[in-house]
């Protein structure tokens, strides 16, 4: 999701309240307001005159002469086609003003012209208007510019319309433009200003539903002869007006700039702008030469373009967006030797390698020079709250390995400016992947609390740390405007100890990245009085200087919770369920295939696993897995998960057959479940737990046989479905606003209740209906299982409604534990502080546990992420705790059919005196029929420990045949683990998650037991062991 003005943007910036701003004079510019302060009337007049002179005389005078470029066009049928196909197509006449572009279609425009013989070829550019609808840098049509011989040159976008021609005077030239008719989904229909966001349903989010009417009207193409001196004069004036926008009206600096502009107005003749440009520039040269001096704030500006791997466009379009943007960056490197460009997401480089090999080769050359910078070391920029720990490991494994293999570089930083909060597990995983630093951003969007640090040490539960920076400019697509730079200095939170911040600049999401104008601005503001000092540089340089400046930075321990976008834990349930199941099946299939290779001499399908993992990792992108993309994106991901499940099922079956394993017959021990009636209620009992269901079909009592404790709070009921109106003020799919609790409907009406009992289980089935939606709930007890399973099938037809499932528990607690990747975090239940109150909806993986001394209860799930946990008054006195799972939402933007249809959920509630009780129950609940009942992770190495969990068993990435076992400590205790291999072992070495040895020590040779390896695993510790086999 592209950075827009954050909710914090309107807060105070640290300037004195007496400071007078000039912003009202610039209400026609982006970011301007209409506030009228008191100001000296003479300066007011000078600024107004300067603006008029700039718009009416200076800008037009930059163009000395113009000449037409002929245009012909061809619409590609269906999907985009390669250049070779388009070059051979038959083009027809096309005129300025002609309509083109059904939504999601591709047109090719052939531009043909001749540079006039009397023009200076070095001053010639082509200007192309595809029919851009407003001044937003992206979110509409875009074009890839190809040479006549099939070479990508650069792109045309709303803020990147000018192209160098590069042929001698008098010469003919031909360019092909591959134009994408991408619809503007983000902004409200009819909005030409790019300021009103869409909140309503749209048919444009899928080619199957989009109307056929053309979206754009071709604006034409022309050659222009530029006057460089006048062009530089325009940039001088823009810089000075920017200084006045951010300056104090009554300062000496503003007065000096005003006098300089008055001299410029005298020197610049409207009737001879170009002839007087040198004199006009000389009039303002002294104020542009005034230096900022030492000791102030410093900015390292990094060229960047944040490109969502899928969002309001499908991945098909991201492939082209990345190519355009990267080509622009390469072109700018020809213009400015200081320019460097940083781009994350190995997936996008891989797409370019596949689709545009020539462009990829040019990128490799610039990477070797240190000017094109792969950053982040992850496959995509993922969500970090929802994926499993192993998925986050694979993000780094795939991304970092790709960059090393293709470019010979290893990135040092994590690059996640736009993810919707950051899991506490990330520091340990990142450090285990060789990362030491991190750039984040999104917490500047917090709606309640301002995050206290700009540069800090972020510490995970195990103690791992990342030096982390959240750019104080508050965006990751800055323009290097005066506003950007002043905001970066003013919102820097550690002025008492530091002076340095990073500013990522460049238009993202199809805007084309940095521009020539931004680089011109960078040159002018490098050391300019009134602004921070600015240098172009790399993230590595920034973090090196930040570490030197802050050798002992403040520490933030635990998750970086985003106080915004709380609805993303629930929207598009199919994304969450599909991802969870794909993760699980990959875990099972890899372990089985590894066993089949080691024990059964099978071929290990490493290429298949890599391809499948990469598809899953793409689906974890921070606008896909959270459910905030258009219908097209989510439809494709659902199809991908189905295909992954089928392919992994085949691998599981083949591996099991190779090993001679058949699905084992599970025989549970314990009393046979029973079903009875008591005072009009239904009772189901398996000797471990006893559940009582009343006439409403709700669980009013759940007795733990070991303790006699009733888990259900007095007067409350487990299994209650609750509906809340869910209408966000902005960003429908993203937002769950705190006042949703003000409207609630309890779904208690019953259509019918049925019961069932057999040798293994007993259940009560309840059918309900509300509005157009129907619900079937089953409350199940199973032989030998201490949990009550709650199965909820929903045919969901509600709109803008949130569905929650309630578990009121008779436990006194002020904190709850929530599973995250490789462990858990504890969050306050109480509402003492604004930080506590802001966490009214939080993510969890597979379980939530609340506990008092000697007793606890847990609520587990198979694929539910969003939760709220609150303290409630208890009937009879005291307090109880209510855990609620968020099952479904139904926002209408960007996908108007979000979550409509059938869904199946599995939850459970159980006594959990130990935290590992919750861990074990969640593992049971997460098993799938596709597992074939096989305990795959124990086939090669058996782990004996209550809290150390094996998370992956696979063969090594280097095709050596070594077995890689990854494990972690789940309960926050220092734990002993005994690992028993079931194959011949030559050596065991600990590695990082990239499977590189940490110290070379052979743990197997130092073992005490003849056939087992004993380990001590620190609380939340993540360990990767490489088991070498005899040759």
N, C-alpha and C positions, 0 to 999 in steps of 0.2 A: 504494500500500500504506500503510495507516494506521500512524502511529508507535506502536510498542509499546515497553515498556521495552527500552532498547538493551543490547547486550552489555557496554557500559562502565558501566552503571548501578550495578553492584555494586562498582566500584572505589572507591578512596579519594577523598574529596571535598575534601581539603585541611584538614580539621579535625584538631585534636590527637587523638592516639590515647587520651589520658586523658579526653577529653570523654565524658560519659555521656548516651546518648540515651533518650528516653522512648517509643520506637516500640513497645516490647512492650506498653504499655498500650493500644495502638490497633490490635491485630492484627485486629480486626473491620473496620477501615477499609481502603479501597483503598490498597495500597502498604505496609501494615503488616507487621511481622515478629513473630516469637515469641521474641526475644532478651531475656533478663532481666538487666539491669544492677543494680548496687547503687544504691539511692536512699533519700532520707529517707522513712521510713515515713509520716510525717504528710502530706507532699505526695502520696505515692502514694494515700493514703486519700482526699484531697480530689479528686484527679483521677478516681478510680473513682466517687465519689459524684456528681461533676459529670456524668460520662457517663451514669450511671443517671438522674439528674434530667432531663438533656436528652432522653433517649430515652423515658422513661416519662411525663413530665409536661409539659415545655416544648413539644415538637413537637406532641403531641396538642392542647394548649391553643391553638395558633394557629388552630384551626378552631372558631369559635363555634357554628355550626349548619350543617346539611347538608340538602339537598333532592334528591329524585331527578330524573333527566332520562330521559325516555322514549327508547327506541332501536328503530328499525326498520332493516332491512338489505336489500341487493340485491347479488347477485354479478354482476359484469360478465362477459359471455361473451367468452372469448378475450382479446384485447389490451386495454389500458386505453382508456377512452372519454373524450371531452370532458365538461366539466361539463354542457353543455346536454343531452346524452344521459342522463346520470345523473339530472339534475333531473327529467326527464320519466318516469323508470322507475317501476315499481310496487314498493314496498317492503313487506316482510312483517315480522311480529312477530319480535323478537330479544331474548333474555333474557341476563342476566348468567350467565356460566359456559358459555354455548353455544359449541361449536367452530366455527371458520371458517378459511378460507384454505388451499386447496391451494397447494403451492409455486408461486410466481410468479403467482398469481392476484391479482385486484383486487376488493375489496369496497367498497361504499359504505354508510356508516352515516348514517342521518338521526337527528339528536339534536333533540328538541323539549322545551322546558320553559318554566317561568314563574318569574321571580324573585319570591319572596314579597314581598308589599306592605309588610311591616314591616322589610325589610332595607335597609341602606345600600348602594345600588347601586354605589358606588365601591369597596366592599370585597368584591365578589362575583367569584368565579372559577368556571369549570367545570373539572373534573378528569376526564380520560379515560384509561382503561387498556384498550388494545387487546388486551392479553394478553402484555405484555412478559415475557420469560422470565428475564432476569437484570439485573444492574446495569451491564452494558456500555452505553455511550451509543448504539451503533448495531448494525449487523449482524443486524437482525431486522426485524420489522414496523415500519412507519412510517405516518403519516397526514398528508394535506394537509387543512387546515381551510378550508372555503369558506363564505362568507356565503350567505344565501338568494337574493341577487341575482347570484351568480356571481363573487364577488371573493375571491381568495386572501387569507386573514387571517394565517395562520401554520401551524405544524405541531405534531403531537404525536409525541413520541419518548420513549424510556425516561427521559431526563433533562429532558424538556420536556413534562410532562403537563398543566400548568395553562394555562388560556386565559382572558383577560378576556372578559366577556360583553357589556358595553357597551350595555345597555338599562336604562331606568328601572325602579325597583321596581314590581312588579305587572305588568310587561310580559312578553309572550311572546317567545320567540326560537327560531330554527331554525338549525342548522348541519349542513352535509353534510361528512362526513369520507371522503376517498378513501384507503382503506387498502391498502397494498401488502403482500402476504403473502410478503415476501422471506425465504428460508430463511437460517438461521445456518450458513454454510459454514465460517467461520473456526475455530470452537471445536469441541472433541471432542463427539461425540454423548452426550447425557445430562448434559453439564456445564452446570449452572445458575449457576455462579459467574463465568463469563467469564474463567477463568484458564488452562484447559488447551487449547492450540492443537491443531487437527486436523492429523494427518500422514497419515491413511489415505485410501483412495479413497472418493469420495462420489458418489452419483447425483443429488444436489441441484443440481449445477452446470449443469444444462440442463433446460429445461421438458420436453424430449422423453424424458428418463430419470427425472425426479423422480417419486417415488411420489405417489399421489393423495390420501393421507390428509391431513386438515387439520392445520395446524401450531400454531394458536393457540386459546386459550380466552378469550373476551371477558370483560374484567374489570369492565366497566360504566362508567357516567358519572354524575356527581352535581354539584350546585351546592354551593359552600362559601362561607360568610361568614367572612372572615379578620379576626383581631385584629391590626392592624399593629404595635402595640407589642410584643406577644409574638413576632411574626415577627422583629422587629429584635433582640429579646433572644436568640432562637435564633442569629441570625447573629453577635451579639457573642460568645456562648459558643463557637461554632465557631471563630471567629478566635483566641480565647485558647487553646483546646485545640491549635490548629494551631501557635501559638507554642511551646507546651510540647513538641510533638512534635519540633521542630527545635532546641530550645534545650538548653543544658547544664544538667543537673539540679541542679548545685551553684552555679549563677550567682545573683547577686542578683536579676536580672530574673525568673528562674523562681520564686524565693521570693516576689517581689512579686506575680506573677500568681497564685500559689497562695493568698496571703492575700486577694486580691481575689475569687477564686472562693469562698473560705470565707465571705466577707461576702455574696456573692450567694446561697449556699445558705441563709444565715440569713434573708435578705430575701425570698426567693421561697418562697411558701407553696404546697406541692403541692395543697392544697385550694382555693386561690384564686390560680392562676398569673396570670391576666389582671389581677386586682385588685392584685397586687403586682409587676407587670412593671416599672412605672416605677421603683420602689424598687430592684429587682434590677439594672436597667440602671445606675442611679446608683452602685451598689456597685462596678461594674467600669469606670465611665467614666474614672476617672483613669488606669488602665493602658492604656486604649485611646487616651488623649490624649497619652501619652508619645511624644515625637518621636525620630526616629532621629538627628537632628543632621546637620551637614554633613560632606562628605568621604567618605562611604561609597559603596557601590555603588548605581547607579541603573538602573532598568528602565523602558523604554518598552514598554508593553503594547499590542499591536495585536490587535483582534478579527479572528478568522479562522476558517475551516472548510476543512480540506484535504479536497476531494472528488475521489476518483479517478474519472476520466472513464469508466473501465470497469475492473472487477477481479473481485470476487466477485459481481458483478451485471452485466448487460448495459448498454449505453449507454441503452437504453430506460428503465432505472431511474435512471440518473444524471440524466437530464432532470428527473425528478420530485424527486430528492434536492436538486438545485441550487435548484429553485423553492421547496421547503420551507425550505431553509436561508436563502436570500436573503429570503424573506418574514419569517422570524424576525428577521433582522437589521434589517429595516425597522421591525418592531414595537418592537424594543428602542430604536431611535433616538427613538421617541415617548416612551419612559420616561426616557432619560438623554441629556441634551444634549451630554455629553462623549464619548459612544460613537462610535467610527468602526470601520468594518468593511472589511477588505481581502480581495479575492477575485481569484484569477488565472484564466487559461484563457478566452480569448475564445470558444472553442467553447461553453462553458457559458452564457455570456451570449447567444450566437446561438441556442441551443436555447430559452432563455427568451423571446427576442424572437419566435421562431416559435410557441411553444406557449402563452405567457402574455403577450400584448401589454399588458394592463393592469398586470401586475406589472413588466414591463420599463419602462413609462412612469414608474412610481414610483421605480424604481431610477435612471433618468436624472435625476429631480429631486434625489435625494440625492447623485448624483455631482456635479451642478452646485453643490451646497452644500459639497462637499469632505468628505462624511462616508461615502459609499459609494465605496470606492477600488478601481478596476481596477488590478491590479498584474501585473508580469511581462512583459507585452507579447508573449507567445507564444500560439499557437493552443491548445495544451495544455501541460501540464508533461511534456515528452518525456523519454525516455531520450536521453542525449547521446553515448554511446559507439558506438551501432549505426547511427544514421542518417547519410546522406551530408552533406557540408558544405552542399550546396545545399538539402537538406531543413531543416537548422538555420536557414539563411538564410530559407527560406519560413515557418518557424515564427514568426520575428520579423516578416517582411513581412505575413503574414496577421493575426497577433495585434495588432501595433502599429497597422496600418492600420484594423482593425476598431474598436479603442478610439478612435482619432482621429475616424473617420467617425460613430460612434454617440454618443460622449460628449464629443467635443472635447478629449480629454486625451491626452497622450503620457507613457507611463510611463518612469521613469528607471532602474528596477531590473530585474534578472533575478530571478525568484522560482521556485526549484527546491529546495524542502526535502526532497523524497523520492526524487529520481532516484538510481540505483544507481552513483554515481561520476560524475565530470564530466570531459568531454573537454578536453584542452589547447587545442583549437581554439576553445573557447567565448569566451574573452575577446575575441579579434579579431572574431569574428562579432557579438558583442553590442555592442562599441564601434561597429562599422560600422552597427549598427541604432540608434544613439543612446543606448545604455545606458551608465551609468557605475558602477553598483553592483550587488551580487548578494547575495541571501539563499540560503544553502545549509544543509543540516543533516545529511545522511545519514552523514557520516564519523564522527559520534559513535557509530555502530554498529560501528566497526572492531573486529576480533577480536584484533588483535596490538599495534598501535601507537596511541598517543593522538596525534591531530593537535595540533601545538604551538600553534596560534593560534586566537583567537576572532574578532578583527577584523584583516584583513590585506589586502595588495594581491596579487591573483592575476594572474600574468603568463603570457601565452601564448607559444608559440615565436617569434612575430614581435615580441614586446615589448609588445603591447597589455596594458593592465591594467584590472582591475575592483576597486574597493573592496568587499571581500567580508566578510560576517559569518556566522558559524555560531553560532546562539544557544546560549549555554552552559547553558540550561535543558534541553538535550538532547532536546527534543520540539518539535513544532509544533502541538500540541493541548493546551496547558497549561490548568489550571483556575484559575490564580492562587491556588493553595493556598500555605500557608507552605512546604511542601516544594519546590514549584516555584520560589519566589522565592529561597529559600536556596541551592538547587542552582544557580540562575542566577548567584548571586554567588560561590559557592565554586568552581565549575568554570570561572569566567572565568580565562583563562590569562595575562592581561597586566596583573595587578594593579599592577605596578610603574609602568605608564604610563597605564592607563585605568581607567574606572569604569562604563562604560555597556554594557548589553546589551539586546537586543530579545527580548520574550517573546510569541510568537503564542499567543493563547488562544481556546478554543472547541472544541466537539466536532465531529469531522469524519466524513466517509463516512456521512452520514445521521443523525448524532447531533444535528444541528440548529444547530451553531455555538455562539456564546456564549449564556449564560443570564443571567437576572436575578440569580441567586445569585452568578455570577462578577462582575457589575458591583457588587453589594453588597460583595463582598470587596474589589474594587478601591478603593472609597471608604474602607474601613476601613484598608487597608494603604498608603494613599497616602504617609503619613509616620509610620510606626509603629516604635517602638523594637524592635529584634531582627530587623528585616527590611530589605531594601533599600528605598529610596524608589521609588515606582511612580507613573507617570503614563500615562494613556491617550493614545495618539498614533498617528501615521502612520509607515509605513516611510520616507517622504521626510524627515520630521523626524528620525527616528533617524539616518539616514545623514548628514544635515547636521551633527548634533551629534557623531557619531563621527568625521567628517572633521576637525572643529575640534579635537576632543580628541586625535586621533592624526594630526597633519599629515604624519608620515613613518612610516607603518605598516610592519611587517615584510613582506617579499615572499616569496611561494611561487611558484616557477616550474615550469611543466609541469602534467601532469594531476593531478587530485584523485582518486586511486585508492581505491575503497572496498574495504577488507579484509574483505569479507563478500559474500554474494550472488554468488559467482563462477560459479554455474551458469546465470545468466541469459543468458550469451553464447551458450548452446547450446540450452536448452530450447525446444520448439516450433519446430523448424527451418522449418516452413512459414511462420511469421511472418517470419523473417529472409529467406528466399528470396523470398517474395511482396513484401516491402518493397523489397528490392534491385532486383527486376525492375520494379516499379512506378516507382521512382525513375528507373531507366535509361530506361524507355519515355517517361516524362514529359519527360526531357531531349531525347530524339530527336524526340518529337512536337511539342514547342514549337519546336524549331529548324526543323523541316520546315514547320510551319504559318507561322512567321515568314517563311521564304523564299518560301512560296507566296503570302503576302500582299504582300511587297515586290516580288518578281520576277514573280508570276503574277496579281496583283490579286484574290486570294482574300479571303474574309472570315476574319479571325482569331478563333478560338473562345475568346475570353478568358473568358467566363462558364463554359464547360465546363472549361477548365483550372483555374480557381479552385475549382470544385466538386470536381474530381478531386484537386487538391492537398490540399484540406481533408480529404478522406477519407483520403488517405495520411498526413497529419499526425496525424489522430486515431489511426490505427493505430500511430503511433510513441509513443503514451502509455507512460509508464514501467512499466506492468504489462501492456501488450498486446504490444508488440514484444519485450520480454524473455521472454515466454512464461510469465507467472505468474498468468494469469487462469483463470476457470472455462471449461469446454468451450464454453458458449454464446458467450462473447466470441470465442474463437478460431475457432469455426465461422463466425460472422458475418464475421470479418476475412478468412478464406480466400475466402468468397464475394465479398467486396468486391474483393479483389485480382484474382479471375478476371474480374469485371465491368470493372474498370479496364483490364485487359489487352485485353479485347475492344474497349472503346470507344477506347482509344488506338490500337489496330491499325487501326480504321476511319479515324481522323484521319490516321494515317501514310499509309495507302493513298490517301486523298483528296488529301492534300497532294502526294504523289509524282506522282499522276496530273496534278494541276494544273501541276506543273513539267515534266511529260513525262519523269520519271525512272523507269527500270525497274531492277530489281535487277541490279547489274553482275555480270558474270562475272569471278570472282576467279581470276587466273592467277598462282600463286606461282612465283617463280624459284628455281632451285637444283636440285641432283641429285634424281633420283627416289628416294623412300624404298625401302630394301631390307630383306629379311628373310632371315636365315641361321641356321645351327646351328653351335654351337661347343662341343665337349666336353660334349655333352648339354644345353647351355643354348640359349635362343633369343636371337638378336641382331637388333635393329631399328636402322636407321641411315639418316639423311638427309643425311649429309655435314657436318652441323654438330654433331650429338650422336649418340652410339652407346650404346644401352642393352642390357644383358645381363640376361635373366630366367632364373632357375634353375627347377629342377623343382618348387619350392614356389609358383611363380608370383610371385616377388618380384624386384625389381630389385637386383642385387648389384653392378652397375657402371654408371656413367653418365659417359662420357668427353666432355669438351668438346674439339672438334676444334681450336679456336684455340690452346689452351694445352696440350692433352694431359692436363689434370688430370682425375682421377676425382672426381666430386662425392660419391660414396657413401663413407661411413666404412668402413675395412677391417673385414671380418667382419660388417657390418651389412647391412640391406636396406631400400630405399625401397619404400613401399607396404604395409607390414605393418599389418594391422588388429589393434587391441588392445582387449580388453574389460576394464572395471574395475567391480567392485561399487560402486554409487553409492547409499548409504543415508545420508541426512543425519539429524542429530540433531533438526533443526527446519527448518521452511520447505523442504519437499522440492524444489519447483520452483526455488527460489532458490539453494539451497546446494550447492556442491561442496566437500567438506571435504578437507583436505590428506592425510588417510590413505587416500584412494581409491587411491593408488599401491601400497598394501600388498597388494592383490589384483589380479592381471593374468592374462589368458588371451590368448595369441597365436593369432590365427585363421590357421593355416597349412595346414590340411587342404584338399586340392584335389579337387573332383569331376571337373572336366575343364578342359583348356586348348585353345583354338583360336587360329588365327592368320588374319590377313587382310593383303593388300597390294594397292594400286592405284596409279594415277598420282600421287595426292596424299598418300597416307598409308599407314602400316603400323602394325598393332597386334597385341597379344597379349591375348586375352580369357581371364580366369580365373574359374571358377565355384567358389564355396565355400558351405559351410553350417555353421552353429553353432546347436545347439539348434533352436528353431523359426524362426530367422532365416536368410535366404539373402543372398549377396553376389555381385555380378558386378563384376569390376574389368577395365578396359581400360587398357593402357599404350600410348600413341599417339605416334608421331612424324609430323610433317607437313612437307611440302616448304617450305623456306625458314624454318622456325621453329626457334629454338634451345632451345625448351622441350620437355620430356617431359610430356605431358598424362596425368594419372591420373584416369580416370573411374570413379566408384564408385556402383553402383546397389545399394540395400539394400531388402529387404523385412523390416522391423524388427518383431520380435515379443518382444523382451526386456523385462523389467520391472526398474526400478531399476538400470539398467546404463548405463555410459558407453562410447561407441564412439569410439576415436581412430585417426587415420591418421598413420603415422610416416614422417619424412624425416630419417634420420641423415646428416649432412653432414660431409665431411672438411675442415672449416674451423676455424681457431683464432680464437676471438672471446670477449670477455667482455661484449659488449653486442649487442643486436639492435635493428634498426629495424622499427617496425610502422606500417603506414599508418593514419592517422586522417583525420578531415575536414580537407581542405585542407593535407595534408602528412603528417608522420610524427612519432613520438616514439621516442626510444631508451630502452630499459630494460635494467638490468643482467641478465646471465645468471647471473653468479656469485651466491653465497649468503652474502655476507660479513656482512650486517646483517639485523636483524629486518625492516626495510623490504623488503630483497631477497627474503627467504624468504616474506614474505606474498604476494608476486606470483607464486604458483605456477600461476595461471591468469589470462590477460589477454586483452583484446579486441584485435582488429585488423580493419581493413576488408578490403582485397583482397590484401595481400601482407605477408610478413615477410622481411627480408633480414639475413643475417649475413655479415660480411666481415673479411678480414685485409688487410694492405697489398698492393695490387695485384690482389686477387682477392676474389670474393664469390659467394654463391649465394642465390637467392630461392625462396620457396615462395608461390605465388599461389592464389587461389580465386575461385569465382564467387559464393558466398553462405555463407561459413563465417566465424564470428566468434571463437569461443573457441580459444585456443592455449596451449600450454606450450612453453617453450624452455629446454633444460638443457645443461650441459656434461657430457660422458661421457668416461671413460677410453678412449683410443684403442689398439686392438691395435697393438703395435709401438712404443708410447710416445706421450707427449703427450696431447692432448685433442681431442675432436671435439664437434660441436654437434648436438643432436637437436631438430628442430622437429616438433611434433605438432599436428595440427588436431583439434578436438573436433567430431565429426560429429553425434552423436545422444546424447540422454539419454532416460530413460523414468521420470521421477518420477510418482507416482500422486496427488499433490495439488498444486494444486486440480483439475486435469483428470486423471482416472484413466487416460485413453487417450493421454496425451501421446506424440507422435511415432510412435505405432503406424501401420504401413502402409509404403507405398513412397516412397522418396526417391532423388533423383539428385544427385550431387555432381560438380563438376569442379574439379580441382586441377592444378597444374603445378609442376615444379621445373626450374630453369634456372641456368646460370652468369650471374652479375650483377656483373661488375666495376664497373659504374656503377649508382648507385641508380636512375637513370631506366630501366635495363633492367627492373627490377621494376615500375615504373610502367607502362611500355609493354606488358609481358606481361599485367598485370592488366586493362588496357583491352581487349586482344585476347580474353582469356578471358571477359570480361563481356559480350561481344556476344551478342545473341539473334537467333533467326530472325525475330522481329518487326521487327528493324531494317531488314529487306529489303536488307541489305548496303550501306545508304546512309551515307556519312560526313556526317551531318546537321549537325554543329556547324561544319563548314567551308563550308557552302553560302553564307552571307552574309559571313562574315569568316574569312579564313584566318590562322592564327597560326603563325609560324615561330619556334620555340624548342624546344630539347630538354626543358626542364623547366617551362615555363609552359604550363599546361593550361587550355583553355576549358571552363568548367563549366556554362554556361548561355547560350543565345542565345534571346531572346524579344522580344516587343513590350512596350512600356512599359505599366505598370499604368494610366496615365491615359488610355489609348486615343488618344494623340497620334499613334501610328504610328511613334514613334521606336524604334530597335532597341537593346536592352539586351544587352550582352555582359559576362559575369562570368568572370574568370579568376583563377588563383592560381599561385604558384610552389611546385612539389611537392617539390623536392630539397634545400631548405635552402641554396641558393646565390643570390647576386645575379645575376639573369639578364636578358639582353636579349631582347626579343620584338618582332618586326615583324608588324604586323597589316595585312592587305590586305583592304579591303572590296570586295565585288562588286556594289555598288550606289552610286548617287550620294549623296554625303555633304555636308551643309551645315556641320555642326559636330560636334565630339566633346567631351563634358564628362564629367569624373569625378564620380560620385555615391556616396552611401552605398548600402547594400543596400536601402533604402527608395526608391531612385531619386530622391533629392533632391540637387541639385548641391552639391559640397563648396566650391568656390571660384569657380565661374563661368567659369574660364579655358577658352578654346576650344583644345584640344590640336590640332585639325585645322589650324587656321590657323598653328600654329607648327611644323608638320611639316617635315622636311628633304627627305624623298622625296615625289615628286609624287603617288604613288598608294598610299602606305603610311604607317602611324603607328608610330614607334619608341618603345618604352617600356623603362625599366629597372625591373624588379620586385624589390623587396627579398626576402630569404629568407622563405619562407612567406607572402609578401604576398598579400592578397586585394584585388582591384581590380574595380570595376564601372564600365563605360564606357557612356555614353548617346550613341548615334549619331543625330544629328538629320538628317532627310531634307529636301531642298528642297521647299518648298510648291508 
